[in-house]
């Protein structure tokens, strides 16, 4: 059985992505298809939420096990098949692709085709540019190399490493 998903954004009006996936595909395989289609950095955290008719977040399907999370989690993306949780046409998901900045895509199951099968999810339609993924935890190497940049000044506010080593000794000596 093949699920036909429509994916939209509340930030980029003309963005529409359609992905077809087999009910036996995992949420992780859907996650990878979205990541590739939107050209997102796969090292960033992402998560799925089941959503109700008003797009309110329900239980979470996580990329990694998180024992500290207070929210109820249904399982891991790699272990949960789409067909385990999605049963009816118009079921909804929220895919948070930028967890730190809470940027999400909205996914609706538009159609279920019974006689087809797919090995991996495929993009069947793509229009517009996907919303940008923030890379807030990365530093631009060019900015760090520029001695006049504000970012470089933040890292050298306490002096040069050689000066600190002369005052306090080598870090290996302390430990």
N, C-alpha and C positions, 0 to 999 in steps of 0.2 A: 504494500500500500504506500502511495507517495503523497506526502504533504506538500502543498504549494503555499509558501509563505510570502506575504507582502511586508516589506520593512520600510518604515518611514522615520523621519526625524522631526522633532518639534522646533529645531534650530535652523534647519535648512529646508525651505519650503519645496524646492524642486527636486529634492533627492527621493528616489524610489528605487528599491532593490527587491527583486523577486528571486527567491531561492526555492528549488525543489529538493526535497530530502525524503528518504525512505523512513518509514516508521521505526525501522531497526537501527537507523543511524543514531549515534549518541549526541547529546548536547554539545560535547566537545567537537565533534565533526561539524556541527552547525556553526559553532564558535569559530572554527578555523576557516570555514567558507566565508563568513562575514568579515573576518580579519583580512583575508586575501582580497576580497572584492573591494573593501574600503581602504586597503593599503595601510592598515594599522600596524603598529609595532607589537609583535606577538609577545614581547617580554612584559608588557603592561598587564596589570590585573584586569579581569573582566568577570562578570557574573550574570546569570539569568534569574529573573523572578517570574513566577506565575502572576498574572494580573487578572483583575476582575473586569466587568463591563466598563467601568469608569477609569480604567488604567491604574488603579491603585495596586501597589506592590503586595504580593502575597509571599508565599514561601520561596526560598532561594535555592538555586542549583549552582553550587560553587565550583570554581576551578581547582581549588585546593581545600583540604580539610582545615577548618578553623575552629578550634575548640574554644576560643575566646569570644566568638560571635554570640550575641544575645538573641539574634534572630533565629527563627526556626529554619533549618535547612533540610531539603528533601534528599540531598545526596550530592555526589560529585559528578561533574560533567562527563568524565570518561566512563563512568559506570551506569549512567542513566540514559536509557533509550528514549527517543522522542515519543514513541508510542506508549511508554509507561505513564506519561503525564498528560499528553494531549490526546483527547478522545473525540472532540467534536469540532466541526467547522466553526470558525469565529473564536476559538480559544485564543487567548492573548498572552504574550510574553513581553517583558521589558528586558532588554540586553544592555547592561551598563558596561560600556567599553572603556570608560575613564572613571575609575572608582573614586579617585581623590577629588576630582572636580564634578562628580555626579552627572556625567554626560551619558545619555542613553539613546537607544534606538527602540522603536516600538514595532513589535512583530505580531501580525495577525495570521492565523491559519485560515486562508481563503477557500481552499478546496482540498478534498481528499479524493484521490483517484485510486480505486481499488485494484485494477488489473495491472498496474505498472509496478516496477521495482527499480531501485537505483542502488549502486554500491556506495557512492559518496554523494553528498549534496552538490548541486550544480547551480550556477547563476543562470537564470532564464531571462532576466531583464535587468538592466541597470541604466538609470537616468540621473543625471546631475552629479554633483560632487558630494561625497559623504562629509558629514560634520568632522571637523578636525579633532584629532586626539591630542590632548595636551601632553607634553613631555616635561612636566614640571620637575621631575626628579633627575633631569639630565642637565649638564652644563655644557655650553658651547665651547669647544676647545680653542676656537679663535679668540673668544673673549678672555679666556684664561691666559692666553699667550700675549695679549695686548697689555702692556704695563700701565697704560692710562685708563683702562676700563674700570668702572665701578666694581664689577665683579672681582677683578683681580685685587683691587684695594681691600675688599672684604677679607680675602685670604691672607693678605700681608699686613693687616692692621696690628698684629702682635709682633711684627718684625720678621726678619729673614730667618730661616731655619738655622743657618750657620751661627747667627748671633745668639739664638736661644740655646744652641748646643754649647756654646762657650760659657754661657751663664749657668745653665742647669746640668750640663753633661749630656752624654749620649743616652738615648732612651734605653738602650740595652743594658747600660750600667745600673740604671735605677731598678730594673726588674731582676 
